[in-house]
Amino acid sequence: MRSRPEDIEHEDEIVWTEDVGSFDYVRETLVDGVGTRRRPVSWRGQVGRRVGYAVLKTNAPSDRDAPGMFTRRVFWVKEHDRSEQLDGAYSSGAPSEAVDPRTVAPRVCGELTERAWGGPLSLDSAPPKERAAPKQAQSARPSRMAAEASSPEAPAAIEQGVKEAFADWLHIRDVSVPETLGAAAEKAFSRWLWGNSKELTEAIAAAIAKRVSLAETPSPAATEEPRKQK
């Protein structure tokens, strides 16, 4: 869940548990049901690694539907984020919850910048915050993909789009094991798939042709049956 100004109006400070000065982006998530205003927000059992969190004022009210619980921001990264893998799934582009840590401050929502995105933002007329929203990102991708589809780099562009979509899909469902395996194998597999697509297609066609020819060839039992009837 992304933060809104009214969700973070009681923040007092931002604590970074790691040096994020070299990070192009971090993921910003609003976490509710936290049992403390100021102590570190627990991230055990969650996907990714926590790199920072917001501290609330001592008089910050608790959640409306959960007395004694509080809503706080957490900043984190995944194993395949650009800070962890320069040539990984997000060597360009960024996940939907990405924000530039340099834009983060108490009571100030983080924004997606060109540095965080890894290049020019796709919607020039929209403010950075709107570009970071999932709906805006999804509406921008089809036109971006269509523009690149006719270029020689189309396979690479499509591959990158699939990686980004798959990474976001895994995050929404909090899938940890497939995510770990996918992050480790995706680059080698995608290179193999693009390099051997013709061979793979021919192998599939040969297998289908073999099955069709076997189905059309009468079995020995079928040829012997008329002899028994004679």
C-alpha positions as a Markdown table, in Angstrom:
| # | Residue | x | y | z |
|---|---|---|---|---|
| 1 | Met | 0.0 | 0.0 | 0.0 |
| 2 | Arg | 1.5 | 3.4 | -1.1 |
| 3 | Ser | 1.5 | 6.3 | 1.3 |
| 4 | Arg | -0.6 | 9.5 | 1.0 |
| 5 | Pro | 0.0 | 12.8 | 2.9 |
| 6 | Glu | -2.8 | 12.1 | 5.3 |
| 7 | Asp | -1.3 | 8.7 | 6.2 |
| 8 | Ile | 2.0 | 10.1 | 7.2 |
| 9 | Glu | 1.1 | 13.4 | 8.9 |
| 10 | His | 2.3 | 12.2 | 12.3 |
| 11 | Glu | 5.8 | 11.2 | 11.3 |
| 12 | Asp | 8.7 | 12.6 | 13.3 |
| 13 | Glu | 11.8 | 11.3 | 11.5 |
| 14 | Ile | 13.0 | 8.8 | 8.9 |
| 15 | Val | 15.6 | 6.2 | 10.1 |
| 16 | Trp | 17.8 | 4.5 | 7.5 |
| 17 | Thr | 19.2 | 1.2 | 8.7 |
| 18 | Glu | 21.5 | 1.1 | 5.7 |
| 19 | Asp | 23.4 | 3.7 | 3.7 |
| 20 | Val | 21.1 | 4.3 | 0.8 |
| 21 | Gly | 23.1 | 7.1 | -0.6 |
| 22 | Ser | 24.1 | 5.0 | -3.6 |
| 23 | Phe | 20.6 | 3.5 | -4.1 |
| 24 | Asp | 18.8 | 4.8 | -7.2 |
| 25 | Tyr | 15.5 | 3.8 | -5.6 |
| 26 | Val | 14.0 | 2.0 | -2.6 |
| 27 | Arg | 10.5 | 0.5 | -2.3 |
| 28 | Glu | 8.1 | 2.5 | -0.1 |
| 29 | Thr | 5.3 | 0.6 | 1.6 |
| 30 | Leu | 2.8 | 1.7 | 4.2 |
| 31 | Val | 2.5 | -1.0 | 7.0 |
| 32 | Asp | -0.5 | -0.9 | 9.3 |
| 33 | Gly | -0.9 | -2.8 | 12.6 |
| 34 | Val | 2.5 | -2.0 | 14.0 |
| 35 | Gly | 2.6 | -2.2 | 17.7 |
| 36 | Thr | 5.0 | 0.7 | 18.4 |
| 37 | Arg | 5.3 | 4.3 | 17.4 |
| 38 | Arg | 9.1 | 4.7 | 17.5 |
| 39 | Arg | 10.8 | 1.3 | 17.8 |
| 40 | Pro | 12.1 | -0.4 | 14.6 |
| 41 | Val | 9.3 | -1.9 | 12.5 |
| 42 | Ser | 9.8 | -5.7 | 12.4 |
| 43 | Trp | 10.3 | -7.1 | 8.9 |
| 44 | Arg | 10.8 | -10.8 | 9.7 |
| 45 | Gly | 9.2 | -13.2 | 7.4 |
| 46 | Gln | 8.6 | -10.5 | 4.8 |
| 47 | Val | 9.8 | -10.4 | 1.2 |
| 48 | Gly | 13.1 | -8.5 | 0.7 |
| 49 | Arg | 15.2 | -6.6 | 3.1 |
| 50 | Arg | 14.3 | -3.5 | 5.2 |
| 51 | Val | 16.6 | -0.5 | 4.8 |
| 52 | Gly | 14.6 | 2.1 | 6.6 |
| 53 | Tyr | 11.4 | 3.1 | 8.5 |
| 54 | Ala | 9.5 | 6.1 | 9.7 |
| 55 | Val | 9.3 | 7.0 | 13.4 |
| 56 | Leu | 6.1 | 8.6 | 14.7 |
| 57 | Lys | 5.6 | 11.4 | 17.1 |
| 58 | Thr | 5.1 | 10.4 | 20.7 |
| 59 | Asn | 1.4 | 11.6 | 20.6 |
| 60 | Ala | 0.6 | 10.0 | 17.2 |
| 61 | Pro | -2.9 | 8.4 | 17.3 |
| 62 | Ser | -3.4 | 4.7 | 16.9 |
| 63 | Asp | -5.1 | 3.2 | 13.9 |
| 64 | Arg | -8.8 | 3.9 | 13.8 |
| 65 | Asp | -9.9 | 0.3 | 13.8 |
| 66 | Ala | -7.0 | -1.1 | 15.9 |
| 67 | Pro | -6.4 | 0.6 | 19.2 |
| 68 | Gly | -2.7 | 0.4 | 20.2 |
| 69 | Met | -1.6 | -0.3 | 16.6 |
| 70 | Phe | 0.0 | 2.3 | 14.3 |
| 71 | Thr | 0.5 | 2.8 | 10.5 |
| 72 | Arg | 4.1 | 3.4 | 9.5 |
| 73 | Arg | 6.2 | 3.6 | 6.4 |
| 74 | Val | 8.9 | 1.0 | 5.6 |
| 75 | Phe | 11.5 | 1.3 | 3.0 |
| 76 | Trp | 13.0 | -1.9 | 1.6 |
| 77 | Val | 14.6 | -3.7 | -1.4 |
| 78 | Lys | 14.3 | -7.0 | -3.1 |
| 79 | Glu | 17.1 | -9.4 | -4.2 |
| 80 | His | 16.7 | -8.4 | -7.9 |
| 81 | Asp | 16.4 | -4.6 | -7.4 |
| 82 | Arg | 19.0 | -2.4 | -9.0 |
| 83 | Ser | 20.9 | -1.8 | -5.8 |
| 84 | Glu | 21.5 | -5.6 | -5.5 |
| 85 | Gln | 21.9 | -6.5 | -9.2 |
| 86 | Leu | 23.0 | -3.7 | -11.6 |
| 87 | Asp | 22.1 | -5.9 | -14.6 |
| 88 | Gly | 19.1 | -7.6 | -13.1 |
| 89 | Ala | 15.4 | -7.2 | -13.9 |
| 90 | Tyr | 15.4 | -3.5 | -13.0 |
| 91 | Ser | 18.6 | -2.4 | -14.7 |
| 92 | Ser | 16.2 | 0.1 | -16.3 |
| 93 | Gly | 12.7 | 0.9 | -15.1 |
| 94 | Ala | 11.5 | 0.4 | -11.6 |
| 95 | Pro | 8.8 | -1.4 | -9.6 |
| 96 | Ser | 5.5 | 0.3 | -8.9 |
| 97 | Glu | 6.4 | 1.2 | -5.3 |
| 98 | Ala | 9.8 | 2.6 | -6.1 |
| 99 | Val | 10.8 | 6.0 | -4.8 |
| 100 | Asp | 14.0 | 8.0 | -4.9 |
| 101 | Pro | 15.3 | 7.9 | -1.2 |
| 102 | Arg | 16.6 | 11.5 | -1.8 |
| 103 | Thr | 13.0 | 12.7 | -2.0 |
| 104 | Val | 11.9 | 11.0 | 1.3 |
| 105 | Ala | 11.5 | 13.1 | 4.4 |
| 106 | Pro | 9.2 | 13.0 | 7.5 |
| 107 | Arg | 5.6 | 13.7 | 6.3 |
| 108 | Val | 6.8 | 13.8 | 2.7 |
| 109 | Cys | 5.9 | 11.0 | 0.3 |
| 110 | Gly | 8.7 | 9.7 | -1.8 |
| 111 | Glu | 8.7 | 10.3 | -5.5 |
| 112 | Leu | 9.8 | 8.5 | -8.6 |
| 113 | Thr | 12.6 | 10.4 | -10.3 |
| 114 | Glu | 14.5 | 9.9 | -13.5 |
| 115 | Arg | 17.4 | 8.6 | -11.5 |
| 116 | Ala | 15.1 | 6.1 | -9.8 |
| 117 | Trp | 13.6 | 5.0 | -13.1 |
| 118 | Gly | 17.0 | 4.7 | -14.8 |
| 119 | Gly | 16.2 | 7.0 | -17.6 |
| 120 | Pro | 13.5 | 9.5 | -18.9 |
| 121 | Leu | 10.1 | 9.0 | -17.3 |
| 122 | Ser | 7.5 | 7.6 | -19.7 |
| 123 | Leu | 4.7 | 10.2 | -19.1 |
| 124 | Asp | 6.1 | 13.7 | -19.5 |
| 125 | Ser | 2.8 | 15.4 | -18.7 |
| 126 | Ala | 2.2 | 13.6 | -15.4 |
| 127 | Pro | 3.9 | 14.6 | -12.1 |
| 128 | Pro | 6.4 | 12.0 | -10.8 |
| 129 | Lys | 4.1 | 10.8 | -8.1 |
| 130 | Glu | 1.4 | 9.8 | -10.6 |
| 131 | Arg | 3.9 | 8.1 | -12.8 |
| 132 | Ala | 4.8 | 5.8 | -9.9 |
| 133 | Ala | 1.2 | 4.6 | -9.4 |
| 134 | Pro | 0.6 | 1.1 | -10.7 |
| 135 | Lys | -2.3 | 2.1 | -13.0 |
| 136 | Gln | -0.3 | 4.8 | -14.7 |
| 137 | Ala | 2.7 | 2.4 | -15.2 |
| 138 | Gln | 0.4 | -0.2 | -16.7 |
| 139 | Ser | -1.2 | 2.3 | -19.1 |
| 140 | Ala | 2.2 | 3.5 | -20.2 |
| 141 | Arg | 3.7 | 0.1 | -20.9 |
| 142 | Pro | 1.5 | -0.9 | -23.9 |
| 143 | Ser | 2.4 | 2.2 | -25.9 |
| 144 | Arg | 6.1 | 1.8 | -25.0 |
| 145 | Met | 6.0 | -1.8 | -26.1 |
| 146 | Ala | 4.2 | -1.0 | -29.3 |
| 147 | Ala | 6.7 | 1.7 | -30.2 |
| 148 | Glu | 9.6 | -0.8 | -29.7 |
| 149 | Ala | 8.0 | -3.8 | -31.3 |
| 150 | Ser | 9.0 | -2.7 | -34.8 |
| 151 | Ser | 12.7 | -2.0 | -33.9 |
| 152 | Pro | 15.6 | -4.5 | -34.1 |
| 153 | Glu | 15.7 | -4.4 | -30.3 |
| 154 | Ala | 12.1 | -5.6 | -29.9 |
| 155 | Pro | 13.0 | -9.0 | -28.4 |
| 156 | Ala | 15.1 | -7.3 | -25.7 |
| 157 | Ala | 12.3 | -4.8 | -25.0 |
| 158 | Ile | 9.7 | -7.5 | -24.7 |
| 159 | Glu | 11.9 | -9.6 | -22.5 |
| 160 | Gln | 12.5 | -6.6 | -20.2 |
| 161 | Gly | 8.7 | -6.0 | -20.0 |
| 162 | Val | 8.0 | -9.6 | -19.1 |
| 163 | Lys | 10.7 | -9.5 | -16.3 |
| 164 | Glu | 9.1 | -6.4 | -14.8 |
| 165 | Ala | 5.6 | -7.7 | -14.9 |
| 166 | Phe | 6.7 | -11.1 | -13.5 |
| 167 | Ala | 8.6 | -9.4 | -10.6 |
| 168 | Asp | 5.5 | -7.2 | -9.8 |
| 169 | Trp | 3.3 | -10.3 | -9.9 |
| 170 | Leu | 5.5 | -12.1 | -7.4 |
| 171 | His | 5.6 | -9.1 | -5.1 |
| 172 | Ile | 1.8 | -8.8 | -5.0 |
| 173 | Arg | 1.5 | -12.4 | -4.0 |
| 174 | Asp | 4.5 | -12.5 | -1.6 |
| 175 | Val | 5.9 | -15.5 | -3.3 |
| 176 | Ser | 9.4 | -16.1 | -1.9 |
| 177 | Val | 10.7 | -19.4 | -3.2 |
| 178 | Pro | 9.8 | -19.0 | -6.9 |
| 179 | Glu | 11.0 | -15.4 | -6.7 |
| 180 | Thr | 14.4 | -16.5 | -5.4 |
| 181 | Leu | 14.7 | -19.2 | -8.1 |
| 182 | Gly | 13.5 | -16.8 | -10.8 |
| 183 | Ala | 15.9 | -14.0 | -9.9 |
| 184 | Ala | 18.8 | -16.5 | -10.1 |
| 185 | Ala | 17.8 | -18.2 | -13.3 |
| 186 | Glu | 15.9 | -15.6 | -15.3 |
| 187 | Lys | 18.9 | -14.1 | -17.1 |
| 188 | Ala | 20.5 | -17.3 | -18.1 |
| 189 | Phe | 17.1 | -18.8 | -19.2 |
| 190 | Ser | 16.0 | -15.7 | -21.1 |
| 191 | Arg | 19.3 | -15.6 | -23.0 |
| 192 | Trp | 19.0 | -19.3 | -23.8 |
| 193 | Leu | 15.4 | -19.0 | -24.9 |
| 194 | Trp | 16.1 | -16.1 | -27.3 |
| 195 | Gly | 19.2 | -17.8 | -28.6 |
| 196 | Asn | 17.6 | -21.2 | -29.2 |
| 197 | Ser | 14.0 | -20.2 | -30.1 |
| 198 | Lys | 14.3 | -21.6 | -33.6 |
| 199 | Glu | 15.7 | -24.9 | -32.4 |
| 200 | Leu | 13.1 | -25.1 | -29.8 |
| 201 | Thr | 10.3 | -24.4 | -32.3 |
| 202 | Glu | 11.6 | -27.1 | -34.6 |
| 203 | Ala | 11.8 | -29.6 | -31.8 |
| 204 | Ile | 8.2 | -28.9 | -30.8 |
| 205 | Ala | 7.1 | -29.2 | -34.4 |
| 206 | Ala | 8.9 | -32.5 | -34.8 |
| 207 | Ala | 7.4 | -33.9 | -31.6 |
| 208 | Ile | 3.9 | -32.9 | -32.7 |
| 209 | Ala | 4.5 | -34.4 | -36.2 |
| 210 | Lys | 5.7 | -37.7 | -34.7 |
| 211 | Arg | 2.6 | -37.9 | -32.5 |
| 212 | Val | 0.3 | -37.3 | -35.4 |
| 213 | Ser | 2.0 | -39.9 | -37.6 |
| 214 | Leu | 1.8 | -42.4 | -34.8 |
| 215 | Ala | -1.9 | -41.7 | -34.4 |
| 216 | Glu | -2.5 | -42.3 | -38.1 |
| 217 | Thr | -0.6 | -45.6 | -38.3 |
| 218 | Pro | -2.9 | -48.5 | -37.6 |
| 219 | Ser | -1.9 | -50.6 | -34.6 |
| 220 | Pro | -1.0 | -54.4 | -35.1 |
| 221 | Ala | -4.1 | -55.4 | -33.2 |
| 222 | Ala | -6.2 | -53.5 | -35.7 |
| 223 | Thr | -4.7 | -55.2 | -38.7 |
| 224 | Glu | -5.0 | -58.7 | -37.2 |
| 225 | Glu | -8.7 | -58.4 | -36.2 |
| 226 | Pro | -10.1 | -59.0 | -39.8 |
| 227 | Arg | -8.0 | -62.1 | -40.1 |
| 228 | Lys | -9.5 | -63.6 | -37.0 |
| 229 | Gln | -13.0 | -62.9 | -38.3 |
| 230 | Lys | -12.2 | -64.9 | -41.5 |
